[in-house]
Every structure is written in C-alpha cells, then in structure tokens.
Amino acid sequence: MDKKEIEKLINSLDQEQKSKLMNALANKSEAERILRTPEAQAIMKKLKGEK
C-alpha cells in the first residue's frame, strides 16, 4: 500500500473517525499502544503481504 492509497483510506473516514485517528497517531504512547494490538499487527502483516 502506497502513500496515496493510505491518504485515500484516511480521507474516506467520516470526520469523527478521522479526528480520532489523527489524535491517536499524534500521541506517541497512544499510537504505540494501538500498534501493539493483535488487530493492528494482523493489518500490518496483511499490508506487507505476509501470511
């Protein structure tokens, strides 16, 4: 997934979802907590083409 695809995905969110995502990513400790979840790990593997 390239930068344009990610931007398109983010822009497809409604304003509330987009705001929550951007706030979470702006907070380093919150972003790290989210990225350690099993769901986020599975999404990252899928994006990288891993099984």
N, C-alpha and C positions, 0 to 999 in steps of 0.2 A: 504494500500500500504506500503510495507516494504522498507528498505533502498536499497536493491538490485534492486527492481523494479524502484525506483526513479533514481538510478545510470544508469540503462539501458535506461530509458527515456532520461536522460540528454545526455548520450553518443550517442543516436540516432539523436541528433540535428546536423545540419551542423556546421562547425567551427565558422562561424559568429554568428549564433544564440546562440551557447554555450557560446561564449565570451561575448555577450550582457547580457545573463542571469547571468553568474558568476560575471560580473562587477556590475550589478544591485543589486545582493544579497550581494556583498561585501560592498556596500554603505548602511548603516543602514537607513538613511532617505529615500532613493530611494526604498529600499525593503519594508519599512513600507507603503509608498505611493502606491506601486503596490498591496500589500496585502489588502489594504482597498478598492480596486476597486470592483464593483459588480461582475465582471467576476472571480476575484480571490476568492471572498467569495463563489461563486457558486461552483467553483472547490474544495475548501476546504470542503464544505458540502458534495459533492459527494464522496470525498475521505474518509470522516468519516462515510459514509453510511447514512447520514441524507437526508431527502427529503425537 
